[in-house]
Amino acid sequence: MASLPLFLVVFLVLRGGLISGQQNSDGIMEREELLGLFEVLGGLLEDPSWAQDHPQPCDETPWPGIQCEIGDENPPSFHVTKIHIGPDILTPPCKSSASLSSSLLKLPYLKTLSIFNCFLTTPVTLSPSLFGALSSLETLALVSNPALSGEIPPELSKITNLRVLSLSQNNLLGNIPREIGGLVRLEQLDLSYNNLSGELPQEIGGLRSLTILDLSWNVLEGQVPSSVGQLQVLQKIDMSCNMLRGLIPPNVGQLKRLVLFDLSHNLINGPIPETLSGLENLEYWVADKNPINSEIPQFVGKLKNLISLSFSGCGLIGKLPNSLSSLKNLSSLSLDNNSLNGTVPTSLGTLPKLDQLNLSNNQLSGALSLPEDFIGRLGKRLDVRGNNGLCAINPLYKKKGISANLISAPVCLNASGATNDTALAGEDKEPKVSERMKPFGQYPVENNSSGSPSNSNAKMVSFGFVVCFLCLLL
């Protein structure tokens, strides 16, 4: 059957009474709503015969991207409640000139609108008049659409039933509107991977139902607003890869349900507030590439649920706190590229779940006295390179399978002043305790004893001089 223009297909369908007014076992569908659905999908899909193939999309000719519910009317009626276009629905594909039709306003019962990877070439913006009127919408997910640009309209705050707002991986610009704080039922807010700028509005603290906040990979500036501490049910904060600066607000420590906290790749300063010891359910704490320039707080040992702790390239100073040994659930610890000093606590090797340890490029010193089975278990996932004062105990240094990340640390002398395999040539005495922990190349050259060749030569010269003098006298 040849494809017909959309308006003609709709006319024939409605004229023939296939949907309008014809009651089936479940219900009917209103003419205006059906027409709106055909127009919306006609603006999105490449297939011009979609309406012909699915004249009753809620019943006899369903399509996987459409969901309907039966209302309370008498007689009962079908209503479109979900439109989904994404990679899980391969046919028909989106048209190159895909757009958002204003006919969405003809779908007053729509609860979910999710469009993935559809707006690819023709520019599309979020119309204030369009989204401000979709009062029944609960989920709005427009994701991975490179042609979706423009600003986030403040009118989105009028969708008071909204629970999920995901606008990630688009090309949205401008500020996050402060009106967004009025979405008191919002549970997930994902604006990641856009070009949003400006400061975060304090009104974000009004999202009291929020569990997920993802603003990563934008160009947001200013400080993390203190109102974030009011989001008592928040479980995830990801503000990584922005230009945020200043201190972490102390009241973030009030977020008792927080599981993930990622502020990496920003301009956050230290010290880290002691109040963060209240993050009792925190499992993932990532702060890489921030000028924190302070010590690792002792309270970190109180965060018993930590699985991953990453503070790479943060200018950390001071020693590794012994409290780290209290983190029995810790799987990954990354503290590389800092200015940490002192020794590596042996207790780190007792952490039962630790599977990755990166302490490279610091100022650590002394003997690396981690248990042999621990080092063998981690293998290449143990990295202590770039610590010039650090030395490895010989059995671990020689052990087969140990990675170059560890072997690059020089060998320490053992208690007898020699390596555990072969005594060092010329070493007859035990070095001092202060020298025993020095890496190779840092040991002083010992003075020769009285029986050394140099002393013998001196004695021979003196004896010859005396003999010559006596001969002259005779």
Secondary structure by P-SEA (a helix, b strand, c coil): cccccaaaaaaaaaaaccccccccccbbbbaaaaaaaaaaaaaccccccccccccccccccccccbbbbbcccccbbbbbcccccccccccccccccccccccccccccccbbbbccccccccccccaaaaaacccccbbbbcccccccccccccccccccccbbbbccccccccccccccccccccbbbbccccccccccccccccccccbbbbccccccccccccccccccccbbbbccccccccccccccccccccbbbbccccccccccccccccccccbbbbccccccccccccccccccccbbbbccccccccccccccccccccbbbbccccccccccccccccccccbbbbccccccccccccaaaaaaacccccccccccbbbccccccccccccccccbbbbbcccccccccccccccccccccccccccccccccccccccaaaaaaaaaaaaaaaaaaaaac
